[in-house]
Amino acid sequence: MKRTLLRSTLTALVAACALTASAQGVAINSTGAAPDPLAMVDVTGVAPVRGLLIPRMTEADRLAIPVVA
């Protein structure tokens, strides 16, 4: 009885994790358009004035960032 309950619980947990792991596709836009299904984050805006700029840093740049308490 305990073994069956444990198996059922683990199966349900794995299934729930699999469903949430496939949830991707975040859209950041002002039009309400759906995100591209192949993108993890879809950023669109009006003209070329909006978007996402990810800074490029070398390892030396990252290590030079001071540690704050």
N, C-alpha and C positions, 0 to 999 in steps of 0.2 A: 504494500500500500504506500509506504513512504517513498519507495523507489519510483513508483509510477507518478506520484505527486511531484517529486523532484525532477523527473524527466519532462513532465508537462510544463512545469514552471520554467525550466531552462529552455525548452523549445519556444515557449511564448516570448521569453526575453530575447533570444536570438532573432526571432522574427521581428520583434519591435525594433531592435537595433538595426536590422537590415533595411527596414522601411525608412528610418530616419537618416541612415547613411546615404541613401540615394536622393535625399532632398537637397537639391542644389538649384541654382538659378535665381539669384537675387538681382532685381532690376532697380537701378537708381536713375530715374528719369522724371521729367515733368509731364510726359504725355500719357503715362499709364500703360505703356506698351509692355507686352510680355517679354521676359528675358530670353535671350538666345539659349536654346536648350543645351548647347555645347559649352557655354560659358559658366564659370562659377560666379562671376560678378559681371553684370552687363551695365556699363555706364554710358548713357547717351544724353546729349544735351542739344540745345539750339545753337546751330552754327558751330564753328570751332572754338567757342569761348568756354566750354565746359568739358570736363573730362577728369582723368585720373593721372596724376604725375607722381610716380614712385621714384624717390631719390636713389641715385646709384652711389653706393659707398664702398670704398675699399675696406679690407680688413683693418688697415691702420686707422682709417677714419672711424670705424666702429669702436675700436679699442681706445680711441682718444676721447670718447664721450665720457664725461665725468660721472661717477657713480654717486647718486644722491641717496641720503638715508631716508 
